[in-house]
Amino acid sequence: MSVGYSPKTLAEAQEALGKRPVKVAGATDLLVIDHATGREHAAVLNVLGIAELQGIQVDDSGLNMGAASTFTQIRRSAGVVRHAPLLASAAATIGAAQIQNRATIGGNIANASPAGDSLPALLALNARIVIAGPRGRRVVPYDSFHTGYRTTLLEVDELIARVIVPLPSPTVQIFRKVGTRAAQAISKVVVAISGNRAGGSGLKDVRVAMGSIAAVPTRLLEVEALIQSEPLSAGLADRAAALVEKVITPIDDIRSTAEYRRHVAGQVVRRALLVLLEAPTE
Ligand SMILES: Cc1cc2nc3c(=O)[nH]c(=O)nc-3n(C[C@H](O)[C@H](O)[C@H](O)COP(=O)(O)OP(=O)(O)OC[C@H]3O[C@@H](n4cnc5c(N)ncnc54)[C@H](O)[C@@H]3O)c2cc1C
């Protein structure tokens, strides 16, 4: 027999969190894992009713998204489409419509799968995570949130409350997911690229983030430095692709081989740069 908590506010949730319940949002990961393992929970806290975890708005902090926002809400949000189109694209690739209607961004982040599609997008957008718990709230840069394979900065009695993308957001935003199919496919490689146009045909503020190529979503700092070191050209795109292949160390698993992941990751970056070369302004 388990205890269920359905707090309506963070203040109510704080009290219940002290009892260390398992948090549940859309349950699209949790139920799959519970079913596979036969695991049972003594206490469960439903985060979907917490007012402070709802809603997507643009405010002084930036594009401010409740952790309980579903991917359908995210991809349909005018604010997300305008300021974070690469996140809207990521949301559109998660599962199919049924999953997008249930799955939340907070659940995707907390589940911390290396294949989670929103994770590289948030890394490329330099997001911040608002965490809430019995000791109050704290804001952490998403860059530092994932500490290892499926481990995060989140304490057992804390919630992800909100996800914030600082504004103005980058004017260049590209998201590519490579999977077996267009829908219902777990990614083999996810690439999110952001930046701003520099003078001429160059780029600045470049962030290149990838998923499914390491234990945590990863920024490719050397590739970013190369891309912004000179104007865009076909030669630069080729060298960036070669550098991607050199710096990433993906693994073989049931979804793909390391060799395929390395090759396709490089080619996705190469093609993205060629598209930007052909399209002089956003
Ligand atoms: C058929 C299918 C297809 C899928 N396809 C994809 C895909 O293409 N891409 C992809 O990335 N994922 C995919 N998933 C995985 C899953 O849908 C996502 O990871 C989803 O975002 C999880 O969100 P949720 O709200 O359902 O989380 P839940 O299952 O409710 O929770 C997941 C984990 O997060 C924790 N949690 C939830 N909310 C919070 C919070 N606010 N604060 C702290 N911890 C929290 C829970 O305790 C749990 O550990 C798929 C799943 C299924 C079943």
The ligand as an SDF file (V2000), in Angstrom:
LIG
                    3D

 53 58  0  0  0  0  0  0  0  0999 V2000
    6.6710    5.1490  -26.1600 C   0  0  0  0  0  0  0  0  0  0  0  0
    7.6650    6.1340  -25.5470 C   0  0  0  0  0  0  0  0  0  0  0  0
    8.3940    6.9430  -26.4010 C   0  0  0  0  0  0  0  0  0  0  0  0
    9.3210    7.8470  -25.8780 C   0  0  0  0  0  0  0  0  0  0  0  0
   10.0260    8.6190  -26.7530 N   0  0  0  0  0  0  0  0  0  0  0  0
   10.9340    9.5060  -26.2750 C   0  0  0  0  0  0  0  0  0  0  0  0
   11.6970   10.3140  -27.1810 C   0  0  0  0  0  0  0  0  0  0  0  0
   11.5720   10.2470  -28.4110 O   0  0  0  0  0  0  0  0  0  0  0  0
   12.5910   11.1830  -26.6380 N   0  0  0  0  0  0  0  0  0  0  0  0
   12.7770   11.3070  -25.2890 C   0  0  0  0  0  0  0  0  0  0  0  0
   13.5920   12.1310  -24.8690 O   0  0  0  0  0  0  0  0  0  0  0  0
   12.0570   10.5540  -24.4200 N   0  0  0  0  0  0  0  0  0  0  0  0
   11.1530    9.6570  -24.8740 C   0  0  0  0  0  0  0  0  0  0  0  0
   10.4300    8.8770  -23.9960 N   0  0  0  0  0  0  0  0  0  0  0  0
   10.7070    8.9850  -22.5710 C   0  0  0  0  0  0  0  0  0  0  0  0
    9.7440    9.9070  -21.7870 C   0  0  0  0  0  0  0  0  0  0  0  0
    8.5210   10.0960  -22.4580 O   0  0  0  0  0  0  0  0  0  0  0  0
   10.3850   11.2990  -21.5040 C   0  0  0  0  0  0  0  0  0  0  0  0
   11.6240   11.1710  -20.8350 O   0  0  0  0  0  0  0  0  0  0  0  0
    9.4380   12.2160  -20.6990 C   0  0  0  0  0  0  0  0  0  0  0  0
    9.8450   13.5540  -20.8730 O   0  0  0  0  0  0  0  0  0  0  0  0
    9.3610   11.8880  -19.2100 C   0  0  0  0  0  0  0  0  0  0  0  0
    8.4560   12.8250  -18.6250 O   0  0  0  0  0  0  0  0  0  0  0  0
    7.2920   12.3710  -17.6480 P   0  0  0  0  0  0  0  0  0  0  0  0
    6.5650   13.6040  -17.2670 O   0  0  0  0  0  0  0  0  0  0  0  0
    6.4790   11.2760  -18.2270 O   0  0  0  0  0  0  0  0  0  0  0  0
    8.1820   11.8310  -16.4300 O   0  0  0  0  0  0  0  0  0  0  0  0
    7.8220   10.7010  -15.3370 P   0  0  0  0  0  0  0  0  0  0  0  0
    7.8260    9.3590  -15.9780 O   0  0  0  0  0  0  0  0  0  0  0  0
    6.6470   11.1020  -14.5470 O   0  0  0  0  0  0  0  0  0  0  0  0
    9.1270   10.8530  -14.4250 O   0  0  0  0  0  0  0  0  0  0  0  0
   10.4120   10.5470  -14.9420 C   0  0  0  0  0  0  0  0  0  0  0  0
   11.4440   10.7920  -13.8370 C   0  0  0  0  0  0  0  0  0  0  0  0
   11.5170   12.1730  -13.5340 O   0  0  0  0  0  0  0  0  0  0  0  0
   11.1730   12.4130  -12.1710 C   0  0  0  0  0  0  0  0  0  0  0  0
   10.4010   13.6650  -12.1960 N   0  0  0  0  0  0  0  0  0  0  0  0
    9.3160   13.9600  -12.9550 C   0  0  0  0  0  0  0  0  0  0  0  0
    8.9850   15.2570  -12.8180 N   0  0  0  0  0  0  0  0  0  0  0  0
    9.8680   15.7890  -11.9410 C   0  0  0  0  0  0  0  0  0  0  0  0
   10.0580   17.0910  -11.3910 C   0  0  0  0  0  0  0  0  0  0  0  0
    9.2820   18.1440  -11.7210 N   0  0  0  0  0  0  0  0  0  0  0  0
   11.0710   17.2770  -10.5180 N   0  0  0  0  0  0  0  0  0  0  0  0
   11.8780   16.2450  -10.1820 C   0  0  0  0  0  0  0  0  0  0  0  0
   11.7750   15.0040  -10.6680 N   0  0  0  0  0  0  0  0  0  0  0  0
   10.7620   14.7710  -11.5480 C   0  0  0  0  0  0  0  0  0  0  0  0
   10.4190   11.1810  -11.7100 C   0  0  0  0  0  0  0  0  0  0  0  0
   10.5810   10.9740  -10.3230 O   0  0  0  0  0  0  0  0  0  0  0  0
   11.1080   10.1010  -12.5240 C   0  0  0  0  0  0  0  0  0  0  0  0
   12.3170    9.7220  -11.9190 O   0  0  0  0  0  0  0  0  0  0  0  0
    9.5030    7.9630  -24.4890 C   0  0  0  0  0  0  0  0  0  0  0  0
    8.7290    7.1500  -23.6100 C   0  0  0  0  0  0  0  0  0  0  0  0
    7.8210    6.2470  -24.1450 C   0  0  0  0  0  0  0  0  0  0  0  0
    7.0170    5.3950  -23.2040 C   0  0  0  0  0  0  0  0  0  0  0  0
  1  2  1  0
  2  3  1  0
  2 52  2  0
  3  4  2  0
  4  5  1  0
  4 50  1  0
  5  6  2  0
  6  7  1  0
  6 13  1  0
  7  8  2  0
  7  9  1  0
  9 10  1  0
 10 11  2  0
 10 12  1  0
 12 13  2  0
 13 14  1  0
 14 15  1  0
 14 50  1  0
 15 16  1  0
 16 17  1  0
 16 18  1  0
 18 19  1  0
 18 20  1  0
 20 21  1  0
 20 22  1  0
 22 23  1  0
 23 24  1  0
 24 25  2  0
 24 26  1  0
 24 27  1  0
 27 28  1  0
 28 29  2  0
 28 30  1  0
 28 31  1  0
 31 32  1  0
 32 33  1  0
 33 34  1  0
 33 48  1  0
 34 35  1  0
 35 36  1  0
 35 46  1  0
 36 37  1  0
 36 45  1  0
 37 38  2  0
 38 39  1  0
 39 40  1  0
 39 45  2  0
 40 41  1  0
 40 42  2  0
 42 43  1  0
 43 44  2  0
 44 45  1  0
 46 47  1  0
 46 48  1  0
 48 49  1  0
 50 51  2  0
 51 52  1  0
 52 53  1  0
M  END
$$$$
